[in-house]
Amino acid sequence: MQNDGLQTDVFIAGGGPVGLMLALGLAQKGFKVAMAEPVPLSNAPEQAKNSFDGRVLALSYGSRKILETLGVWEALSVFVTPIKHVHVSQKGYLGLTLLHADEAGVPALGYSVQSSDLGKVLWQAVQGFANIHMLCPARLVDFSQDTRQVVAKVQTAENEVTVQSRLIVGADGTDSQVRKVLGLEMEQKSYHAYGVIAQIATREHPQGWSFERFTEDGPVALLPMQGHSHKAVLVCPEEQLDSVMALDDAAFMDLFAAKMGERLGGFCEVSPRVAYPLKETYVPQMSQGRALLMGNASHTQHPVAAQGLNLGIRDIGEFLQGLDAGQDPGEINYLQTYASARAEDHEKVMGLTDSLIQVFQHHSPIVGHLRGLGLMALQAMPGLKRRFARFAMGGAARGVQR
């Protein structure tokens, strides 16, 4: 069965954070938006799952500024934990760098938030806009386009819906159906490593401190959460994954302490662990005709610099910054100009994160001492440290003009 079709300005495939934030920004500018998300949601916002799970995300200060302009930061602020200090070091060698929010002139360098809490706030926000039409559960099947419009076929639980729009956005993750239909090539690089994630508690309160330490097997990190809890990340080579995941709670905390050091009075409690493979993906051509890729559909990075979601949020900010109310959002020259402008930021971030991994996992003692000198130089040079902090905070955070 096929219906008569849905007419809209922008059709977004994917209801994760990037898709929802983009929908909010477009709706605020007066555009009609339709969105397809395959995972059903409970009517109770507190039970929203969708593309949001139990992970803890790090939002940069620049992302906060964009979320403020989208009108959701006030509702989200009760769920976030400010990151006011960052401690960067390496195991086995001298040298460290300390970043402080007050030195950067901001209230926080970034914020940690449960993915599920971010999901609740964003879903509640989109429900307040009559010009956002949600199709859920629904999945993009196929689409075609010409110089004037895009015609998408969307499978819902009941029937197949035809959606006509002036722009289709793939915000549907690394396995993007939009990218597949377009036939765009995706470059991939595996780090042959896994990120092992847990929530871990320390005896002392973190007081806004975040820690990242580089080891020869991969970085480990602590991200403050509410109370004495932290998000703990331990990167291990793929050949060590089974042995790490087999550790009981006490043994895992011992391993984590051996790599990170006994921070904040030591570790006293840890949750069950989950692991995911670490890889970098990049689609060099992020637009084709009236179709555009955003977020993980366009790029994914190693989490060492916590730039993945923040880079996607900057994509949204830049796209909306140049879009005027009443403008054709799928005008090909506009999409090409946007894509060209974003490519520089993508390549810079991905180049830096990849370089950090290559440099800090080099086993040579000489390189280790040079790394230490670099960290000490960064700590001793305020101008250089400010530039590094600016990168970590998401640049100038131009934001979105309503």
C-alpha positions in Angstrom: 0.0 0.0 0.0 1.3 3.5 -0.9 -0.1 6.8 0.3 -0.5 10.1 -1.6 2.8 11.4 -0.3 4.1 14.0 2.1 5.4 17.4 1.0 8.2 19.1 2.9 11.2 21.3 2.6 13.8 19.0 4.1 13.7 15.3 4.7 16.1 14.0 7.3 17.0 10.3 7.5 18.0 9.5 11.1 16.7 10.7 14.4 19.9 10.8 16.4 21.5 13.9 17.9 22.6 15.4 14.7 19.3 14.8 12.9 17.3 16.2 15.7 19.4 19.3 16.2 19.3 20.0 12.5 15.5 19.6 12.5 15.2 22.1 15.4 17.4 24.7 13.6 15.5 24.3 10.3 12.1 24.5 12.0 13.1 27.7 13.9 13.8 29.3 10.5 10.4 28.3 9.3 11.2 25.3 7.1 8.9 22.3 7.0 10.9 19.2 8.1 10.1 15.5 7.9 12.3 12.9 9.7 12.4 9.1 9.6 13.9 7.2 12.6 13.8 3.4 12.6 13.8 2.7 16.3 10.4 3.1 18.0 10.1 5.4 21.0 8.0 5.2 24.1 5.5 8.0 24.5 7.2 8.6 27.9 10.1 11.0 27.1 12.1 9.5 30.0 12.2 6.2 28.3 13.4 7.5 24.9 16.0 5.2 23.5 16.2 5.7 19.7 19.8 6.5 18.7 20.6 7.3 22.3 21.8 4.8 24.8 23.7 4.7 28.1 26.9 6.2 26.8 28.3 9.3 28.2 29.1 12.1 25.7 31.5 15.0 26.0 30.1 18.3 24.6 32.5 21.1 23.9 31.9 24.7 24.9 31.4 25.5 21.3 28.6 22.9 21.1 27.0 24.5 24.2 26.8 27.8 22.3 25.1 26.2 19.4 22.7 24.3 21.7 21.9 27.6 23.4 20.9 29.1 20.0 18.8 26.1 19.3 16.9 26.7 22.5 17.7 23.4 24.3 20.6 24.2 26.6 18.5 25.4 29.5 16.6 22.1 29.6 19.8 20.1 29.1 21.8 22.0 31.7 20.3 20.1 34.6 21.7 16.9 33.2 25.3 18.0 32.4 28.5 18.0 34.5 30.9 20.9 33.7 34.5 20.0 32.8 36.6 22.8 34.3 40.0 21.3 34.3 41.8 18.8 31.9 44.9 16.9 32.9 46.9 15.4 30.0 49.9 13.1 30.7 51.7 10.0 29.4 52.6 6.9 31.3 56.3 6.2 31.9 57.6 9.6 30.9 57.8 13.1 32.3 55.6 15.9 30.9 52.0 17.0 31.4 49.6 19.8 30.4 46.9 21.3 32.5 44.0 23.2 30.9 41.7 25.4 33.1 38.4 27.0 32.2 39.1 30.2 34.0 42.4 30.6 32.0 40.4 30.3 28.8 37.8 32.8 30.1 34.9 30.3 29.9 32.6 28.8 32.6 33.7 25.3 31.4 35.9 23.7 28.8 33.2 21.2 28.1 30.4 19.2 29.6 29.6 15.5 30.1 26.1 14.2 29.6 24.3 10.9 29.4 23.3 10.2 25.8 19.9 9.1 27.0 19.4 12.5 28.7 20.4 14.4 25.6 17.9 12.2 23.7 15.1 13.1 26.1 15.7 16.8 25.8 16.0 16.8 22.0 12.9 14.7 21.5 10.8 16.9 23.8 12.0 19.9 21.9 11.1 18.7 18.4 7.6 17.7 19.6 7.0 21.5 20.2 7.2 22.3 16.5 4.2 21.8 14.2 6.4 22.1 11.2 8.4 18.9 12.2 6.7 15.7 11.0 8.1 12.6 12.7 7.9 9.2 11.0 8.8 6.6 13.6 9.3 3.8 13.4 10.3 4.4 9.8 13.2 3.6 7.6 14.4 5.2 4.3 14.3 2.6 1.5 15.3 4.6 -1.5 15.2 8.0 -3.1 15.6 9.7 -6.5 16.2 13.3 -7.3 16.2 15.8 -10.1 17.2 19.5 -10.3 14.0 20.5 -8.5 13.2 18.0 -5.8 14.0 14.7 -4.0 11.4 11.9 -3.9 12.0 9.4 -1.0 10.4 6.1 -0.3 10.0 5.5 3.4 8.8 2.3 5.0 6.7 2.7 8.1 5.2 0.0 10.3 1.9 0.3 8.3 2.8 1.2 4.8 5.2 2.9 2.3 5.2 6.6 2.4 6.5 8.9 -0.4 8.2 12.1 0.9 8.9 14.9 -1.6 11.4 17.5 -0.4 13.9 20.1 -1.7 16.7 18.5 0.3 17.5 15.1 1.8 20.0 14.9 4.7 21.6 11.7 5.7 22.1 11.8 9.4 21.8 8.1 9.6 25.2 7.1 10.9 28.2 5.3 9.5 26.1 2.7 7.7 24.1 5.5 6.0 21.4 4.5 3.6 21.6 7.9 2.0 25.3 7.4 1.3 24.6 4.0 -0.2 21.9 5.2 -2.5 24.2 8.0 -3.7 27.0 5.5 -4.2 29.5 7.7 -2.5 32.8 6.1 -1.5 33.7 5.9 2.2 37.3 5.8 3.2 38.0 3.6 6.3 40.9 3.1 8.6 40.9 0.6 11.4 43.0 1.2 14.5 42.9 -2.5 15.4 41.9 -1.5 18.9 38.8 -1.3 21.0 37.5 1.3 23.4 36.4 -0.4 26.6 33.8 1.9 28.3 32.5 1.8 31.9 31.2 4.1 34.7 33.7 4.1 37.5 33.6 5.8 41.0 36.4 7.4 42.9 36.7 8.0 46.6 37.1 11.7 46.1 34.8 14.0 44.2 36.2 15.0 40.8 35.5 18.7 41.2 35.3 19.2 37.5 38.6 17.4 36.7 39.0 15.3 33.5 42.0 13.1 33.0 43.6 11.7 29.8 46.7 9.6 29.9 48.5 8.1 26.9 50.0 4.7 27.1 51.8 2.5 24.5 48.6 0.4 24.3 46.3 3.3 23.8 44.9 6.2 25.8 42.8 6.0 29.0 40.5 8.7 30.1 38.3 9.8 33.0 35.3 12.1 32.3 33.5 13.6 35.4 29.9 12.8 35.9 27.5 13.6 38.7 28.6 12.8 42.2 31.7 10.6 42.4 31.1 8.9 39.1 33.1 9.1 35.9 33.0 7.8 32.4 36.1 5.6 32.1 37.6 4.8 28.7 40.4 2.2 28.3 41.7 1.7 24.8 43.3 -1.7 24.2 44.7 -3.5 21.1 42.2 -6.0 19.6 44.3 -9.0 20.7 43.9 -7.9 24.3 40.2 -7.4 24.2 39.1 -10.8 25.3 41.4 -10.8 28.4 40.3 -7.3 29.4 36.6 -8.1 29.0 37.1 -11.3 31.1 38.4 -9.3 34.1 36.2 -9.1 37.2 35.4 -5.7 38.7 38.4 -5.6 41.1 40.9 -6.7 38.4 39.6 -4.2 35.9 39.9 -1.4 38.4 43.5 -2.5 39.1 44.3 -2.5 35.4 42.7 0.9 34.9 44.7 2.3 37.9 47.9 0.9 36.6 47.4 2.8 33.3 45.8 6.0 34.6 47.3 6.2 38.1 45.5 6.3 41.4 43.4 9.4 40.7 41.1 11.1 43.2 41.8 8.7 46.1 41.5 5.5 44.0 38.7 3.6 42.3 36.1 1.9 44.4 33.3 0.8 42.1 32.8 0.0 38.4 29.9 -0.9 36.1 29.7 -3.7 33.6 31.9 -2.9 30.6 31.1 -2.5 26.9 33.5 -2.4 24.0 33.4 -1.1 20.5 35.9 -1.1 17.7 37.8 2.0 16.9 38.0 3.2 13.3 38.1 6.3 11.3 35.7 6.8 8.4 35.4 9.7 6.0 33.3 10.4 2.9 35.3 12.9 0.8 32.2 14.0 -1.2 29.5 14.9 1.4 27.0 16.3 -1.1 25.6 15.2 -4.4 22.7 17.1 -6.1 20.1 17.8 -3.5 21.5 15.3 -1.0 23.8 16.0 1.9 25.6 13.8 4.5 26.0 15.1 8.1 27.5 13.7 11.3 28.7 10.1 11.4 27.3 9.5 7.9 30.1 11.8 6.7 32.9 11.3 9.3 33.8 9.3 12.4 37.0 9.8 14.4 39.1 8.1 17.0 37.7 9.3 20.4 41.1 10.5 21.7 40.1 14.2 21.3 36.4 13.8 21.9 35.6 15.6 18.7 33.1 13.2 17.0 29.7 14.5 18.0 31.1 18.0 18.4 32.3 18.1 14.8 28.8 17.0 13.7 27.3 19.8 15.8 29.6 22.3 14.1 28.4 20.9 10.8 24.8 21.9 11.8 25.9 25.3 13.1 27.7 26.2 9.8 24.9 24.9 7.6 22.2 26.9 9.4 24.5 30.0 9.7 24.4 30.5 5.9 20.8 29.5 5.4 18.2 32.3 5.2 14.5 31.8 5.8 12.7 31.2 2.5 15.9 30.1 0.8 16.0 26.8 -1.2 17.8 24.6 1.3 18.8 22.1 -1.4 20.2 24.6 -3.9 23.2 22.8 -5.3 25.6 25.8 -5.2 24.8 26.4 -1.5 25.4 22.7 -0.7 28.7 22.7 -2.6 29.9 25.9 -0.9 28.9 24.5 2.5 30.7 21.1 1.8 33.8 22.9 0.6 33.9 25.1 3.7 33.4 22.1 6.1 36.0 19.9 4.5 38.9 22.0 6.0 37.6 21.5 9.5 37.0 17.8 9.0 40.4 17.2 7.7 42.1 19.3 10.4 40.3 17.4 13.2 40.8 14.0 11.7 44.4 14.7 11.0 45.1 15.8 14.5 43.3 12.9 16.2 45.1 10.4 13.9 48.5 12.1 14.6 47.9 12.0 18.4 47.4 8.2 18.2 50.4 7.6 16.0 52.8 9.8 18.1 51.7 8.7 21.5 51.6 4.9 20.7 55.2 5.0 19.3 57.3 2.6 21.4 60.6 4.4 21.0 62.0 5.8 24.3 63.4 8.7 22.3 60.0 9.6 21.0 58.6 9.2 24.5 61.0 11.8 25.9 60.2 14.1 22.9 56.5 13.7 23.7 57.2 14.8 27.3 59.1 17.8 26.1 56.2 18.7 23.9 53.7 18.4 26.8 56.0 20.5 29.0 56.4 23.1 26.3 52.6 23.3 25.8 52.2 23.8 29.6 54.9 26.5 29.6 53.6 28.6 26.6 50.3 30.3 27.4 49.6 31.3 23.8 50.1 27.8 22.5 48.0 26.4 25.3 45.2 28.8 24.6 45.1 27.7 21.0 45.1 24.0 22.1 42.2 24.8 24.5 40.4 26.6 21.7 40.6 23.5 19.6 39.3 21.3 22.4 36.4 23.7 23.0 35.3 23.6 19.4 36.8 26.7 17.9 35.0 30.0 17.9 31.6 28.5 18.0 29.9 30.8 15.6 26.5 29.4 16.4 23.3 29.6 14.6 21.4 32.7 13.6 17.7 32.4 14.1 
